[in-house]
Amino acid sequence: MGEIIVGEVYQIWRNEIMVIHEGNELILPKQEQIPKDRFRKGDTIRAVIMRVEMRNGNPIVVISRASGLFLEKLFEQEVPEIYDGLITIKGIVREPGERAKVAVESYDDRIAPVGACVGMKGSRIHGIVRELRNENIDVINFTSNELLYIQRALSPARITSIRLDEEDRKAQVFLKPDQVSLAIGKSGQNIKLASRLTGFEIDVFREMEQDEEDVDLEEFADEIDEWVIDELKAAGCDTAKAVLELRVEELERRTDLDQETIIEVLDILRSEFED
């Protein structure tokens, strides 16, 4: 288990694929495939051996392309310093085919772990990205300093400040308005992965410039449904002006609200600032 194999696609069913490797029949279940994977009979496939299951008394070898272990083993193959133990992978989290975060640490002060993993002009990481169907991979330096670790985990967003509740494992992160969408990421992927990597439940807040004219969204609870306010806050908009700064299309992309609801909300908020 944990070995990367290169096999041939032999049979494709609805929920799994049979792969032949050195005369052995291996099974790649649907949930262990990258969503963007498209294979045909005879294709070459690379995956990691995950476990052995018993079916009707027979052992079945299950392989995976969606696990963190597969990504870890790909790094071992591409980065000699990891294979040799000079760099260690401290944590991996993935949304297969979409985004991954990898925390690395070097045992040799002369080796920059992130640079070694990425390679000159991305030479080492490009092969991994292609294998994973263009999955975005953020490689970050591991640290035992939890504040700094959260800051790095939320890259590429730039953090202004963090309030940490170590007892409840919660973190309130404050950012400038133009950094909020970067921290949250597409469909919330960036913040979810950062939370999983660090072990903290992360909430993002938009840092306000001192503006006495701005109004908290909760003040509109009598005009706007609570679930709509919750959607806007989850997208990083805590105040009226934070919402008004965004176009309708951007609000549609960040939330589950339809265009009609968004336009109605914008009209309500605008009326607050009209003379």
KOLFIZA-624909 format. One record per atom (N, C-alpha, C): residue in one letter; y, z, x. Coordinates in steps of 0.02 Angstrom, whole numbers, padded with zeros to 5 digits, always signed. Atoms other than C-alpha are relative to their C-alpha. Layout:
! KOLFIZA-624909
aYZX...
END
This chain:
! KOLFIZA-624909
m-00060+00000+00042m+00000+00000+00000m+00062+00000+00044g-00061+00006-00039g+00176-00040+00060g+00001-00060+00045e+00003+00060-00042e+00121-00199+00149e+00027-00060-00038i-00023+00062+00031i+00212-00362+00113i-00054-00053+00009i+00049+00055-00002i+00095-00504+00069i+00034-00065-00018v-00021+00067+00020v+00123-00691+00056v-00061-00034-00030g+00057+00028+00035g+00009-00767-00074g+00018-00064-00038e-00010+00061+00039e-00012-00916-00189e-00009+00016-00074v+00004-00009+00072v+00021-00916-00375v-00060-00039-00027y+00062+00032+00023y-00148-00950-00456y-00001-00008-00075q+00001+00003+00073q-00125-00911-00640q+00061+00036-00027i-00060-00030+00030i+00028-00875-00747i-00014+00015-00073w+00006-00021+00069w+00016-00775-00907w+00067+00026-00024r-00063-00023+00029r+00148-00707-01023r+00026+00063+00034n-00022-00065-00025n+00152-00531-00951n-00016+00013+00073e+00015-00010-00071e+00087-00555-00774e-00021-00065+00033i+00020+00058-00040i+00047-00676-00635i-00056+00021+00046m+00052-00014-00048m-00113-00685-00535m+00017-00037+00065v-00015+00027-00066v-00084-00711-00349v-00062+00006+00044i+00057-00001-00046i-00218-00757-00221i+00026+00011+00071h-00019-00015-00069h-00201-00680-00048h-00064+00015+00040e+00059-00008-00042e-00340-00701+00082e-00063+00012-00042g+00059-00004+00043g-00468-00723-00057g+00001+00056-00050n-00005-00056+00047n-00409-00569-00153n+00045-00019-00059e-00041+00012+00059e-00341-00575-00330e+00048+00059-00009l-00052-00051+00009l-00176-00480-00347l+00038-00014-00065i-00036+00007+00063i-00075-00449-00506i+00074+00019+00009l-00073-00013+00001l+00116-00463-00521l+00022+00007-00073p-00021-00009+00070p+00166-00385-00690p+00071-00024-00011k-00067+00024+00018k+00320-00448-00782k+00054+00049+00022q-00051-00050-00017q+00413-00284-00753q+00009+00008+00075e-00007-00003-00073e+00384-00300-00565e+00028-00065+00028q-00030+00063-00021q+00461-00474-00560q+00076+00006-00003i-00072+00005+00005i+00644-00511-00526i+00015-00044-00061p-00013+00039+00061p+00718-00573-00692p+00013-00075+00012k-00015+00070-00014k+00774-00735-00607k-00059-00038+00031d+00060+00033-00028d+00599-00771-00537d-00026-00053-00047r+00033+00054+00038r+00526-00937-00595r-00053-00030+00045f+00055+00024-00042f+00355-00978-00524f-00044-00049-00038r+00050+00046+00027r+00231-01119-00551r-00064+00007+00040k+00064-00004-00034k+00049-01130-00506k+00004-00037+00067g-00002+00030-00066g+00031-01164-00320g+00058+00021+00042d-00058-00024-00038d+00198-01086-00271d-00020+00056+00048t+00009-00057-00046t+00205-00970-00122t+00043+00057-00024i-00036-00058+00026i+00257-00794-00168i-00005+00057+00050r-00001-00058-00044r+00309-00642-00067r+00012+00063-00042a-00005-00062+00039a+00287-00465-00135a-00029+00057+00041v+00026-00059-00035v+00241-00288-00084v-00057+00031-00042i+00055-00033+00036i+00078-00199-00128i+00024+00069-00022m-00027-00062+00028m+00128-00057-00245m-00054+00053-00013r+00051-00049+00021r-00031+00025-00311r-00064-00036-00019v+00064+00025+00024v-00210+00004-00366v-00015+00032-00067e+00016-00025+00066e-00254+00020-00551e-00073-00015-00016m+00069+00014+00023m-00425+00031-00634m+00003-00031-00070r+00004+00033+00065r-00456-00091-00776r-00074-00014-00015n+00071+00009+00019n-00626-00083-00863n-00047+00015+00059g+00042-00020-00056g-00695+00002-00709g+00009-00041+00063n-00012+00042-00058n-00628-00131-00591n+00068+00016+00031p-00065-00012-00032p-00491-00100-00462p+00044-00062-00001i-00049+00055+00002i-00334-00208-00484i+00057+00018+00047v-00056-00011-00046v-00207-00224-00344v+00064-00026-00032v-00063+00018+00032v-00030-00224-00417v+00054-00009+00054i-00053+00015-00048i+00112-00304-00318i+00067-00001-00035s-00067-00005+00030s+00300-00296-00344s+00052-00038+00041r-00059+00030-00031r+00459-00393-00308r+00064+00035-00024a-00059-00032+00030a+00575-00281-00411a+00011+00071+00026s-00006-00070-00022s+00546-00114-00324s+00046+00007+00061g-00039-00015-00059g+00654-00030-00194g-00043-00007+00063l+00046+00005-00057l+00500-00030-00081l-00002-00071+00028f+00000+00070-00022f+00500-00221-00076f+00062-00014+00043l-00062+00009-00038l+00682-00221-00018l-00003+00036+00067e+00007-00039-00062e+00645-00086+00110e-00042-00037+00051k+00046+00035-00045k+00501-00186+00184k+00031-00066+00025l-00035+00061-00023l+00608-00345+00190l+00049+00018+00056f-00045-00022-00053f+00737-00249+00292f-00039+00014+00064e+00042-00014-00059e+00598-00191+00409e-00018-00065+00037q+00019+00064-00030q+00548-00373+00436q+00059-00034+00034e-00058+00036-00024e+00725-00436+00465e+00040+00038+00053v-00041-00042-00046v+00800-00290+00564v-00045+00037+00049p+00045-00032-00050p+00704-00245+00724p+00014+00075+00010e-00018-00070-00010e+00801-00081+00740e-00030+00046-00053i+00033-00039+00052i+00729-00022+00574i-00075+00005+00014y+00072+00001-00016y+00553-00074+00622y-00015+00047+00058d+00011-00042-00059d+00572+00017+00788d+00019+00074-00011g-00017-00069+00015g+00638+00175+00705g+00067+00023+00026l-00067-00018-00025l+00812+00170+00783l+00049+00008-00058i-00039-00006+00061i+00887+00147+00610i-00048+00019-00056t+00043-00018+00056t+00816+00231+00456t+00037-00013-00066i-00028+00010+00067i+00843+00188+00273i-00005+00066-00038k-00002-00065+00032k+00898+00347+00184k-00004-00004-00076g+00002+00007+00073g+00908+00277+00008g+00009-00072-00020i-00006+00068+00027i+00886+00117-00092i-00001+00005-00076v+00000+00007+00072v+00932+00082-00273v+00013-00073-00017r-00006+00071+00016r+00919-00086-00360r+00006-00013-00075e+00005+00034+00064e+00956-00185-00516e-00028-00068+00020p+00031+00059-00030p+00831-00323-00470p+00034-00066-00019g-00031+00065+00010g+00912-00493-00447g+00075+00003-00011e-00071-00008+00013e+01086-00422-00478e+00036+00035+00058r-00035-00038-00051r+01139-00286-00358r-00044+00055+00029a+00037-00055-00033a+01069-00161-00233a+00048+00036+00047k-00036-00040-00049k+01138-00021-00126k-00050+00031+00048v+00045-00025-00052v+01056+00028+00038v+00040+00045+00047a-00033-00046-00046a+01108+00183+00137a-00041+00005+00064v+00035+00001-00064v+01064+00177+00322v+00032+00048+00049e-00024-00047-00051e+01079+00296+00469e-00030-00019+00067s+00024+00018-00068s+01065+00265+00657s-00014+00062+00040y+00017-00055-00045y+00979+00380+00780y+00026-00013+00071d-00027+00019-00065d+01067+00292+00925d+00075-00014-00009d-00073+00006+00009d+01256+00313+00940d+00026-00069+00020r-00023+00067-00023r+01267+00142+01022r-00012-00054-00053i+00017+00050+00052i+01199+00055+00866i+00038+00015-00064a-00034-00006+00065a+01310+00027+00714a-00050-00022-00053p+00054+00016+00046p+01182+00035+00573p+00015-00056-00050v-00018+00052+00050v+01276-00071+00445v+00003-00068+00034g-00005+00064-00036g+01317-00206+00573g-00068-00027+00020a+00067+00022-00020a+01137-00211+00634a-00039-00027-00059c+00036+00023+00060c+01071-00231+00456c+00027-00066-00026v-00031+00062+00025v+01194-00367+00409v-00010-00058+00049g+00009+00052-00050g+01182-00462+00573g+00064-00040+00012m-00058+00042-00017m+01304-00581+00656m+00013-00051-00055k-00019+00044+00055k+01396-00673+00516k-00050+00002-00057g+00047-00009+00056g+01268-00603+00393g-00068-00031+00011s+00062+00037-00014s+01122-00688+00481s-00063+00037-00022r+00060-00037+00018r+00998-00548+00448r-00007+00012-00075i+00004-00017+00071i+01043-00508+00270i-00006-00061-00045h+00002+00061+00042h+01057-00688+00208h-00070-00016-00023g+00069+00016+00019g+00869-00713+00211g-00025+00046-00055i+00020-00048+00052i+00843-00555+00108i+00032-00017-00066v-00036+00018+00061v+00976-00606-00018v-00032-00061-00034r+00032+00060+00029r+00894-00777-00041r-00067+00018-00032e+00066-00020+00026e+00722-00698-00064e+00006+00037-00066l-00011-00041+00060l+00794-00583-00198l+00043-00036-00052r-00036+00041+00050r+00874-00726-00297r+00075+00016-00001n-00072-00011-00008n+01050-00697-00230n+00024+00069-00025e-00019-00069+00016e+01050-00510-00264e+00055+00023+00047n-00054-00028-00042n+01212-00430-00201n-00025+00064+00032i+00024-00059-00035i+01167-00302-00068i+00057+00034+00037d-00050-00040-00034d+01290-00166-00017d-00037+00046+00050v+00029-00044-00051v+01239-00085+00148v+00054+00050+00021i-00051-00051-00016i+01328+00080+00180i-00029+00051+00050n+00019-00053-00046n+01325+00217+00312n-00016+00063-00038f+00018-00064+00031f+01232+00372+00254f+00039+00056+00033t-00031-00060-00027t+01319+00539+00274t-00020+00059-00044s+00016-00061+00038s+01278+00718+00222s+00063+00028-00034n-00063-00019+00033n+01462+00737+00172n+00001-00034-00068e+00010+00030+00067e+01443+00713-00016e+00062-00037-00025l-00062+00035+00021l+01626+00667-00047l+00003-00069+00032l-00003+00064-00035l+01619+00531+00084l-00056-00046-00022y+00058+00040+00022y+01447+00473+00026y+00015-00034-00067i-00018+00028+00065i+01510+00448-00152i+00052-00055+00009q-00052+00050-00013q+01662+00356-00085q-00031-00065+00026r+00034+00060-00028r+01551+00238+00016r-00044-00034-00052a+00047+00027+00050a+01427+00217-00127a+00036-00043-00052l-00038+00037+00050l+01565+00152-00241l+00034-00063+00029s-00029+00061-00028s+01613+00012-00121s-00021-00059-00042p-00060+00014-00039p+01695-00112-00131p+00064+00034-00025a-00061-00032+00026a+01815-00003-00233a+00027+00051+00050r-00033-00049-00044r+01942+00103-00138r+00020+00061-00042i-00010-00062+00038i+01946+00283-00198i+00064+00035+00022t-00060-00040-00016t+02107+00386-00209t-00019+00073+00011s+00021-00069-00008s+02029+00557-00237s-00063+00013-00041i+00062-00018+00035i+01868+00642-00296i+00001+00075-00014r+00011-00071+00017r+01838+00806-00388r-00076+00009-00009l+00072-00008-00002l+01662+00870-00357l-00021+00065-00034d+00033-00059+00029d+01558+00988-00464d-00071+00001+00026e+00065+00001-00034e+01412+01023-00348e-00054+00033-00042e+00049-00036+00039e+01327+01143-00468e-00031-00044-00054d+00025+00045+00053d+01313+01016-00611d-00012-00071+00025r+00009+00066-00030r+01304+00867-00491r+00041-00053-00037k-00046+00047+00032k+01455+00782-00569k+00059-00013+00045a-00057+00019-00041a+01597+00688-00486a+00051-00038-00043q-00054+00036+00033q+01765+00636-00558q+00037-00039+00055v-00029+00044-00051v+01831+00488-00460v+00064-00031-00027f-00065+00026+00021f+02014+00436-00469f+00018-00061+00044l-00016+00062-00035l+02069+00259-00424l+00064-00030-00027k-00057+00038+00024k+02220+00148-00435k-00024-00051-00051p+00022+00043+00055p+02218+00033-00588p-00037-00063+00022d+00032+00062-00020d+02169-00123-00489d-00069+00011+00031q+00065-00015-00031q+02016-00034-00417q-00053+00022-00052v+00046-00027+00051v+01939+00028-00580v-00057-00048-00016s+00053+00048+00018s+01846-00132-00625s-00048-00011+00058l+00044+00006-00058l+01778-00144-00447l-00049+00059+00003a+00043-00060-00002a+01711+00034-00457a-00054-00003-00054i+00048+00003+00056i+01628+00004-00625i-00049-00058+00011g+00043+00058-00013g+01562-00169-00581g-00022-00036-00064k+00024+00040+00056k+01485-00302-00692k-00051+00039-00041s+00044-00038+00046s+01404-00218-00844s-00013+00071+00024g+00007-00069-00023g+01432-00050-00759g-00050+00009+00057q+00053-00004-00052q+01307-00093-00620q+00021+00041+00060n-00020-00033-00061n+01409-00029-00474n+00000+00076-00006i-00005-00073+00009i+01442+00144-00544i-00069+00030-00014k+00068-00025+00014k+01262+00162-00608k-00039+00007+00065l+00037-00001-00063l+01189+00119-00438l+00027+00055+00047a-00031-00052-00042a+01313+00234-00348a-00023+00069-00023s+00023-00064+00027s+01262+00376-00464s-00072+00014+00021r+00070-00009-00018r+01078+00347-00431r-00009+00012+00075l+00006-00007-00072l+01103+00333-00243l+00022+00070+00024t-00027-00064-00024t+01206+00492-00225t-00028+00060-00037g+00026-00056+00040g+01123+00596-00361g+00054+00036-00039f-00055-00029+00038f+01291+00631-00443f+00015-00043-00061e-00024+00036+00059e+01345+00584-00619e+00074-00014+00012i-00069+00019-00020i+01504+00487-00580i+00039-00024-00060d-00047+00023+00052d+01650+00468-00701d+00062-00028+00036v-00058+00033-00031v+01792+00349-00657v+00062+00011-00042f-00064-00010+00034f+01973+00388-00699f+00054-00042+00033r-00055+00040-00025r+02125+00279-00682r+00057+00046+00020e-00054-00042-00023e+02256+00364-00576e+00066-00027-00025m-00063+00023+00029m+02421+00356-00667m+00059+00014+00046e-00066-00013-00030e+02589+00333-00586e+00036+00044-00051q-00035-00043+00046q+02706+00461-00660q+00037-00042-00052d-00031+00041+00052d+02752+00381-00825d-00001+00039-00065e-00002-00043+00058e+02810+00494-00964e-00006-00039-00064e+00003+00039+00061e+02810+00350-01086e-00072-00018-00020d+00069+00018+00016d+02623+00320-01074d-00031+00052-00047v+00031-00044+00050v+02510+00393-01209v-00076-00003+00008d+00073-00004-00005d+02330+00453-01197d-00031-00032-00062l+00033+00034+00056l+02209+00352-01305l-00020+00047-00056e+00021-00048+00051e+02152+00510-01394e+00055+00012-00052e-00056-00009+00047e+02325+00517-01473e-00002-00050-00058f+00004+00052+00052f+02278+00363-01576f-00062+00009-00044a+00063-00011+00035a+02121+00442-01651a+00006-00009-00076d-00008+00009+00073d+02195+00433-01827d+00006-00073-00019e-00007+00072+00014e+02221+00244-01812e-00057-00042+00029i+00054+00038-00033i+02079+00189-01697i-00065+00041-00003d+00064-00035+00005d+01895+00234-01724d-00019+00031+00067e+00018-00037-00060e+01825+00360-01600e-00046-00040+00046w+00047+00039-00042w+01685+00243-01543w+00036-00056+00038v-00040+00052-00033v+01815+00109-01502v+00037+00031+00060i-00033-00035-00055i+01913+00234-01397i-00049+00015+00056d+00052-00014-00050d+01752+00284-01309d-00018-00062+00040e+00014+00063-00034e+01717+00101-01267e+00054-00016+00051l-00057+00014-00044l+01891+00080-01193l+00001+00048+00060k+00001-00050-00054k+01876+00241-01092k-00056-00014+00049a+00057+00016-00043a+01705+00189-01026a+00017-00060+00045a-00021+00058-00040a+01790+00030-00963a+00057+00018+00049g-00049-00023-00048g+01913+00136-00863g+00071+00003-00027c-00066-00002+00031c+02058+00135-00987c+00009+00065-00039d-00009-00065+00031d+02115+00312-01029d+00065+00005-00040t-00065-00003+00033t+02291+00272-01089t+00017-00067-00032a-00022+00061+00036a+02382+00147-01199a+00020-00055+00048k-00024+00052-00046k+02465+00057-01055k-00056-00029+00043a+00057+00025-00038a+02301+00044-00961a-00036-00055-00038v+00031+00052+00042v+02232-00056-01107v+00046-00061-00004l-00048+00054+00009l+02390-00159-01131l+00008-00043+00063e-00005+00039-00063e+02387-00213-00948e-00054-00054+00005l+00056+00047-00004l+02224-00308-00980l+00003-00053-00054r+00001+00055+00049r+02202-00475-01066r-00059+00010-00048v+00053-00006+00050v+02093-00492-01221v-00068-00019+00029e+00063+00024-00030e+01961-00589-01122e-00030+00052+00047e+00023-00051-00047e+01951-00452-00990e-00029+00060-00038l+00024-00056+00040l+01931-00316-01123l-00067-00018-00033e+00064+00022+00029e+01793-00419-01206e-00056+00005+00052r+00051+00001-00053r+01703-00434-01039r-00022+00072+00017r+00014-00069-00022r+01715-00248-01000r-00032+00044-00054t+00024-00042+00055t+01669-00181-01172t-00046-00039-00047d+00041+00032+00052d+01556-00216-01322d+00042-00015-00062l-00044+00012+00057l+01708-00243-01434l+00009-00074-00012d-00013+00071+00014d+01735-00407-01524d+00075-00014+00004q-00069+00020-00010q+01896-00506-01508q+00046+00026-00055e-00041-00022+00056e+01960-00460-01681e+00019+00074+00006t-00013-00072-00009t+01943-00273-01646t+00049+00012+00056i-00044-00008-00058i+02027-00290-01477i+00072-00017-00018i-00068+00021+00020i+02177-00384-01550i+00031+00053-00045e-00025-00052+00046e+02193-00251-01686e+00022+00062+00039v-00016-00058-00042v+02190-00112-01555v+00064-00012+00039l-00059+00017-00040l+02319-00201-01447l+00064+00003-00043d-00058-00003+00045d+02437-00218-01597d+00021+00072-00014i-00014-00071+00013i+02422-00031-01634i+00034+00031+00061l-00027-00030-00061l+02457+00015-01453l+00070-00026+00015r-00066+00029-00013r+02603-00106-01434r+00054+00032-00044s-00049-00028+00047s+02689-00034-01588s+00026+00067+00023e-00021-00065-00026e+02696+00134-01498e+00060-00005+00046f-00052+00007-00051f+02814+00064-01367f+00058-00044-00023e-00054+00041+00026e+02922-00045-01478e+00057+00043-00025d-00059-00039+00022d+03098+00015-01512d+00005-00001-00076
END
